[in-house]
Amino acid sequence: MQNHLRIRPARSGDAQAIADLANDLGRQSGGSGAAMDGDRVTADFINADNGLDVLVADKDLEIVGYALHHIGYETAQGARGRYLS
C-alpha cells in the first residue's frame, strides 16, 4: 500500500460509503444516524443536476471522508459563495 490520500468528485460506487460516514456523524451529533442511504446520496448528490455536490477523500481506494457543498448567496456580503456542509 502506498498510503496516498486523494480528493476527488464522488462517483456512484462511493454512495454507500458516504451514507455510512454521514450516518456515523449523525449518531455522534445526537441524531438517529439513519437518515442517509446509498440511494439517497446517489439521487441527491451524485446523479443530480441541482447544484449540490460531494467530494470524497480516498486513502488507498477506501473512502475516509466527504464534503457536501453548494453555491449560495450571502446577502450580508452581497456575494455568491460556496457553502460546505
One Martini backbone bead per residue (centre of mass of N, CA, C, O) as a GRO file, in nm:
protein
   85
    1MET     BB    1   0.097   0.036   0.020
    2GLN     BB    2   0.099   0.396  -0.024
    3ASN     BB    3  -0.073   0.606   0.143
    4HIS     BB    4  -0.291   0.773  -0.027
    5LEU     BB    5  -0.441   1.091  -0.064
    6ARG     BB    6  -0.761   1.169  -0.222
    7ILE     BB    7  -0.933   1.421  -0.402
    8ARG     BB    8  -1.277   1.379  -0.524
    9PRO     BB    9  -1.527   1.311  -0.701
   10ALA     BB   10  -1.803   1.152  -0.678
   11ARG     BB   11  -1.928   0.824  -0.713
   12SER     BB   12  -2.156   0.578  -0.721
   13GLY     BB   13  -1.964   0.373  -0.557
   14ASP     BB   14  -1.964   0.584  -0.293
   15ALA     BB   15  -2.245   0.613  -0.156
   16GLN     BB   16  -2.242   0.422   0.095
   17ALA     BB   17  -1.994   0.544   0.235
   18ILE     BB   18  -2.116   0.824   0.271
   19ALA     BB   19  -2.362   0.736   0.436
   20ASP     BB   20  -2.205   0.610   0.670
   21LEU     BB   21  -2.057   0.868   0.754
   22ALA     BB   22  -2.310   1.043   0.800
   23ASN     BB   23  -2.435   0.857   1.018
   24ASP     BB   24  -2.204   0.875   1.217
   25LEU     BB   25  -2.228   1.180   1.259
   26GLY     BB   26  -2.521   1.178   1.357
   27ARG     BB   27  -2.470   1.011   1.612
   28GLN     BB   28  -2.249   1.208   1.735
   29SER     BB   29  -2.490   1.447   1.726
   30GLY     BB   30  -2.770   1.284   1.833
   31GLY     BB   31  -2.879   1.115   1.623
   32SER     BB   32  -2.984   0.830   1.451
   33GLY     BB   33  -2.809   0.745   1.191
   34ALA     BB   34  -3.057   0.698   0.935
   35ALA     BB   35  -3.093   0.915   0.687
   36MET     BB   36  -2.886   0.761   0.508
   37ASP     BB   37  -2.831   0.639   0.171
   38GLY     BB   38  -2.716   0.544  -0.128
   39ASP     BB   39  -2.964   0.640  -0.292
   40ARG     BB   40  -2.972   0.931  -0.184
   41VAL     BB   41  -2.690   1.018  -0.267
   42THR     BB   42  -2.725   0.966  -0.566
   43ALA     BB   43  -2.982   1.146  -0.615
   44ASP     BB   44  -2.881   1.424  -0.462
   45PHE     BB   45  -2.559   1.428  -0.577
   46ILE     BB   46  -2.448   1.247  -0.820
   47ASN     BB   47  -2.719   1.250  -1.033
   48ALA     BB   48  -2.752   1.555  -0.987
   49ASP     BB   49  -2.880   1.884  -1.121
   50ASN     BB   50  -2.871   2.104  -0.825
   51GLY     BB   51  -2.583   2.213  -0.688
   52LEU     BB   52  -2.510   1.950  -0.548
   53ASP     BB   53  -2.207   1.839  -0.392
   54VAL     BB   54  -1.940   1.577  -0.384
   55LEU     BB   55  -1.663   1.491  -0.196
   56VAL     BB   56  -1.375   1.276  -0.169
   57ALA     BB   57  -1.175   1.077   0.047
   58ASP     BB   58  -0.904   0.869  -0.051
   59LYS     BB   59  -0.743   0.569   0.085
   60ASP     BB   60  -0.656   0.329  -0.092
   61LEU     BB   61  -0.975   0.322  -0.202
   62GLU     BB   62  -1.086   0.445   0.067
   63ILE     BB   63  -1.339   0.598   0.225
   64VAL     BB   64  -1.265   0.880   0.472
   65GLY     BB   65  -1.433   1.120   0.327
   66TYR     BB   66  -1.646   1.423   0.312
   67ALA     BB   67  -1.805   1.690   0.095
   68LEU     BB   68  -2.058   1.913   0.109
   69HIS     BB   69  -2.169   2.132  -0.165
   70HIS     BB   70  -2.267   2.484  -0.243
   71ILE     BB   71  -2.424   2.736  -0.394
   72GLY     BB   72  -2.465   3.075  -0.283
   73TYR     BB   73  -2.613   3.357  -0.097
   74GLU     BB   74  -2.485   3.653   0.066
   75THR     BB   75  -2.636   3.932   0.183
   76ALA     BB   76  -2.416   4.053   0.377
   77GLN     BB   77  -2.202   4.050   0.117
   78GLY     BB   78  -2.306   4.046  -0.180
   79ALA     BB   79  -2.247   3.723  -0.244
   80ARG     BB   80  -2.122   3.457  -0.369
   81GLY     BB   81  -2.091   3.107  -0.255
   82ARG     BB   82  -1.940   2.839  -0.084
   83TYR     BB   83  -2.092   2.568   0.081
   84LEU     BB   84  -2.007   2.373   0.367
   85SER     BB   85  -2.103   2.041   0.520
   0.00000   0.00000   0.00000
